[in-house]
């Protein structure tokens, strides 16, 4: 099998175009001597003189005429293969699958789809429900990107924090605690509703490895909240799979639920509940991130999608506003001495915002 230096073929292509060693050397940023030596090596490899000297410069031989168009196409293919791929959203026809919880579907996805329709009309965004096996879905390329609250992200995955939310209590407007000064112990002692994604098939599932991505599915305040079983060790006796259902239950019963505050404020049922914050010095923050595989980190399409998501977050800034809502009562002003009863120190909490 013939082994040819591709640099020699590049020089041959320019010589065919210029028919002059001096002009070819100038285009290649080489000396005339280097071009002449390269031509000599190529003649030896191909067993043909390739060019004949004539008064006006160089005349390609029949062999050179035969090789030139085919080599030019081959060189163009090589350049195209190694060039940085381009992504034009206005012309692209591509489908992106995004795993997102109802939290993101309510707060971010509307702006995301509006932006995509405007800048990339040929792009399809498929939003699917997020699950605990999101890392596997990214590994198997079933999902291009995930939006959620994640912990212990493995090296093969990349993540970027988009914004923060915080936990708050949701209670019905008729609930006695809605009219009293904030008392964290009273919320813990009463009937509570847990939020989780556990399925019947998950009951016997082994806990994840310490090195696995953690996608937490229970929003709780006690230190045993890392396990779904903790719900049975507290006053929580009921569980639903999303915050919207939890708030509807809170509105109709005497149960209280711990929910993401921004989601609660945007939820249609927010008028039927009171959203009560922790005191600021005891707030539990939730970190909301986007997650993607390292394999596509430099892919132009993935880069465009991540930029679009950042823009959607900015457009949703009114929804993602700081504390303050007509349906929310802050505990900070009314906590007083009772704020000392809060047993949980300030910490960052991560969880599925369903």
C-alpha positions, 0 to 999 in steps of 0.5 A, a space after each residue: 500500500 502506497 504511503 504518501 505524505 498529505 502535505 505533498 498532495 497539498 503542494 501538488 494541488 497548488 502547483 496544478 493551480 499556479 503552474 509556477 514554483 515561485 507563486 506556489 511557494 508564496 501561497 504555501 508560505 514555503 521557500 522555492 527550494 522546499 517546494 522543489 524538494 517536495 515535488 521531487 519526493 512526489 515524483 519518486 513516490 508516483 513514478 511520474 515527472 508530473 510537471 514539465 518545464 516550459 517557458 511560461 512555467 510548468 506543464 502538467 503531464 497526462 498523469 498529473 491531469 488525471 490525478 488533479 481533480 480526484 485529489 482536489 476532491 479528496 483534499 476538500 473532503 479531508 478539510 471538511 472532516 477535520 474542520 470545526 462543524 458549523 451549526 446554523 439554528 435558522 437552517 438546522 433540522 434537528 431534534 433535541 430531547 430535554 428531560 425536565 420536571 414539571 418545575 422547569 416545565 412551568 417556569 422555564 420551558 414556555 420561554 425556551 420554546 418561544 425562543 426556539 420557534 423564533 430563532 430555529 423554526 426547523 428545530 424540534 424540542 421534545 420535553 420528557 419527564 425526568 427520572 432517577 435514571 437520568 444519568 443512564 439516559 444521557 449515557 445512552 443518548 436518549 436525552 440530550 440535556 436534563 434540567 433539575 436538581 442534582 448532586 454528586 455529578 460524575 466526571 463523565 457528565 457536566 453541569 451548570 447552575 442556572 438559578 436557586 430556589 428555596 423551600 417554603 411551607 404550603 398550607 391552605 388559607 383556612 389552616 389555623 397556622 396561616 393566621 399564627 406567627 411562624 412556628 416551625 415545630 408546629 409544622 413538623 408536628 402536624 400532618 404533612 404531605 411528602 413529594 416523591 417520584 417513588 414507584 411501586 417497583 422502587 420499593 426494593 431497589 438498592 440505594 445508589 452507589 456513592 459515586 452515582 449521580 443523585 437525583 433526590 425525589 423527597 422534599 423534607 426538612 429533617 436529616 433523614 430525608 435522604 431516604 424515601 423511608 424517612 417519610 414513615 418515620 415522621 408525621 408524613 403519611 401521604 405521598 404525591 409525585 409533584 408539588 402541584 398536587 401537594 398544594 391542591 391537597 394542602 388547599 383542601 385538607 389540614 395537611 402541610 407540604 414543603 414545596 419550592 417557593 417559586 414554583 408554588 407562586 407560579 402554580 395555578 392553585 397558589 390563590 388557595 394556599 398560603 406560602 410561608 417562608 423559613 426565616 432568612 437565616 434558616 432558609 434551605 436553598 435548592 440549586 437548579 442546574 442543567 446537566 449534559 454529557 461530556 461527550 457533547 460538551 463541544 458539539 455546536 448543537 449542544 452549545 446552542 441549546 445551552 445558550 438558549 436555555 440560559 436566555 430562557 432563564 433570563 426571560 423568566 426572571 420575573 417568575 424567578 424573582 426574589 422573595 415577595 408575593 401577595 400569596 406569600 407570608 414571610 416568617 422572618 418578621 413574625 418569627 421572633 423568639 419562636 425562630 429559635 425553635 427551627 432545628 435545621 441549620 442553614 444548608 443547601 438542599 438539592 431535590 427533585 422539584 416535581 
